[in-house]
């Protein structure tokens, strides 16, 4: 089949019964625009634990969670019925615990036990406070960990394996805090074994505690990434989490004949995307999650690929860096691709804009293995917004969109030069920051809209239902010496796409300089293919002529179509050191912090602009 223009027609998208895009806008005299959906929000659950309590009775034998364990790395499985019973036992143990009021701090990463203690904490009406493991295990100074503990003053600390946290525990005041461990107790400290707590007889006090949960109660304390200072403890009430869960399920409906939701995911639960946007809808729909111990990083992604040979997801979410690695692997392994696409209904990405080239590669793979295209959806928001406030809930080929507001969400678009600063209001918005009322006051405007700090533009100002395009962080944009503004978010995505598949991510430099340049991380797997050496080291890849020429030619073509200096890239310097969590360069979900990265790598920025240029630079004429 061909179109009128002679190009082959693309197959249709795999069907999803999307809700209507019924959008209302109101323009104000000051140039701002109010935007919301006319579709009413569906009924909202009273609290997060209600999801597992429901499926524990309705489908007790259905798989809830699975994780590889032991020397043979086989899947250990937990059903909804088992989860409900074990959560109730832990709830009783927390109710019986001789500990002052306060949250349950969770120091370990994703695990079966992490999920159980998180739900039990909420049922016992103690906020669950998952803390980034990097603050304990990677950080050398534990400054952020001490700051977090000073903010929330936990009553209980949960750890998967105690000795791993010995140094972290030594850095904080543990007076009055009870410790709980799974594998081994921390060295020289009293700690309760989770296995013992799971044998606690359940009394009527558990149901009474669950019945006493109010929607406005704090269910979780989730921490911002700390990319612009010390982490803030964001209050997640049951209303905010359950409202957002309803929004996501309502705008991502399933066909009656679709398989039950099956996910394989690595996103950390201490981050709002993994802990809320992924976990809460999964529990609401009674789906199954296979915990992925892989990461979208060279070497660590092999575990994800191994898992995808055994698990066929219905919904798959990742950051663009992860999709770049996945596309390279699927293009080289038909059996893996067939397993991956076997029952896939929807892609989703977040953390950054997906490059167009990567989108085309993924759709080509979908067509080859399913005969259909698969919608690549994305959402947008923050820890303070539940997190997902807008989404692309329709068939779209565009990437870079942040979509439209969910039912129940109201946007205020405030003019900011050629784009709009976005502000939000609705039941998914946090009531504020725990223990920091002064920061709470600054976060909201005079009408109660949360000031997120992101910018957007309309796809078509005359047709708002076409959605909004992400236009970067307001604070990331900068000027060249010519006075020309560089819109970092837009340029970064375009440049990575132009150099595809050689560049995985990049920092955009050029503030108060004559031209734009990039500090870039190579896509190791793709670059090894380019240079024909599957064992090439990162240093060998960075010097490989094939890699450097791919980047040079791609950006040269990009520059040829650019309309001004703010859109052209003049130099590239490849980097071997991965982004640093301690240095605030990388959030737990894999998002690159532009400002922190440039500050930390100031010496490399100077190399970018050296005159004469050094031999490591890739010069784009």
C-alpha positions, 0 to 999 in steps of 0.5 A: 500500500502506498500513500498519495505521495508515493511513500509506503503507508505505516501500519496502524497503532496497536489499539488502546481505547483512549479517553476523549481529548476534551480540553478547555482553555481560558485566556487571561488579560495578562497573557496567561492561559488556564487549561484543563480537561472537561472529562470528570475524574473517576472515583478515587480509592481511599488509600494506597494499601486498599489496592493490595487488600482488594486483590488479596481477597479477589485474586489471592493466587495472582502474582504480585511481585517477583525478584531473582534470588539466591546463587542460581538467580531464580525468580522468587514469587509473591502472590497478592494473597501472600502479600496481604497476609504478610503486610498485615503481620508486619502492620501488627508488628509495627503497631506493637513496636516500642518506638516513638511516633515517626516514619519508617525510613527504608534505606535499601533498594527495590525488593519483595520485603521493601514492598511489604514494609512500605505497605505495612508502614502505611497501614500502621499510619507511619509514613513510608520514607524510602531513601535513595540507597546511594546516600548510604552506599555510594556517598562517602560523606553521608551529608544528604543522609544526615540531612534527610534524617534530620528532616523526618526524624524516623522511628524505624529504619529498614535495611535489606542487609545490615552490614552494607549500611554499617558506615551509613548508620555510624554517621547518624544519631540512632537514639530511640530508632528501631532497626529492622533487617532482612538478611543480616543485622548491622554489625554490633547493633540491635536489630529486629529480623523481618522473618520474626516480625512476619510471624506476629499474630494478627489482631483486630487492631490491624483492620482498625488501623486501616479503617482509621486511615484518612485521605489527607494522611501522609502515606509517604515522604519522598525526597527530591533529587537534591539537584539544586540543594539538599533534598526536600521531603515531599508530603505524599498524602493518600489523596494525592497518590490515589488521585494520580493513580486514578488519573493514570488508570483512567487515561491508559485503559486496557481492552477487555481481551488484553492480558493482565498488566505485566511489568519488568522494571528497575526504576527505584521506589525511592523515586516518585516515578518508580514508587508512585507512577509505576507501582501504584497503578500496577497495584490498583489494576492487580498486575504483576511486577518483575523487579529488574536488578539491571540498570540502563548503564553499560554492563548493568543492562545485560541483566535487563536483557536476560530478564526480557528473555523470560518476561514479556511485558505488556507495558514497558517504561524506561529512560531514553538512555535505556531505550537506546541500549534496548534498541541496539540489543533488539536489532541484533537478537530476533529471539529477544525481540520476539519475547519483548514484543510478544504481548507489549501494548504500550511503550512509555518514556520519561526523565528526558525527551526521546530522540526522533531517531530512537523512536523510529528505530523502536517503531521499525522493530515493533512493525517487524515483530508485531505488524503494528506500531506501538504507541510511545507514551510519556508523562510529565510532572515531579515529585510534588505532583504525584508525579504524573500530571499530563500525558499523551493519552492518544495515538501520536507519532510525536516525541517531545510532547508532555501531552495534556492535563489529566482529568482533575488537573488544571494548568496555568501557562504563564508567558516566558518569552517564546514559551510558557512557564507551567504551573499546576493545581489539583488533588494530585499536588503535594500539600508541601514539604515536611518540616520546611514551611518556608519552602512550601510557601515559596513553591505556590503562587497566590492562586495555589498553583504549584510552580514546577519550573518547567516550560512548554509550548503548544503544538498548535496554539489554535488546537490545544488538544494537540498537546504541549511540547516540553521546552526545558527547565526555565533555569537551564537556558542560557545566552551566548555572548551574542545575546542569543538564547539557547534553549537547552532542552530542545537543542540537547535532544536534537543533537543526541538524535543527530549523532545517533546512535553514538551518543547516549546523553550530553551536557550542553555548554556555551553560557557566555561563550561564542558557540555551543559545544557538548560534553557527551557520553558515548553509547557504549553498546552502539559504539562497539558495533560501529567500530566492529569490536564487541570488547572495546573499552570505553577509552578505545571507543572514544578514540575510534575513528568510526565513532568520531566520524559518526558524531561529526557527520551527524552534527554537521548535517544537523548544523546545516539545517539550523537557522541560528547559532543557538541551534548549532553545535561546534565541538564535542568532547566525549567523556568516560566517567559516568554521571555522578550521583554524589555530584548531583549529576544524575537522579535515581531515574537516570535524568541528567542534571545540566547545571550540576554536571557543567559545574562539576566538569568545569575543567572539561568545559574549559577543554571544550573551548581551548584555543587551539583545540586539543586532539580529543575534541571532535570539531564540527565545521 
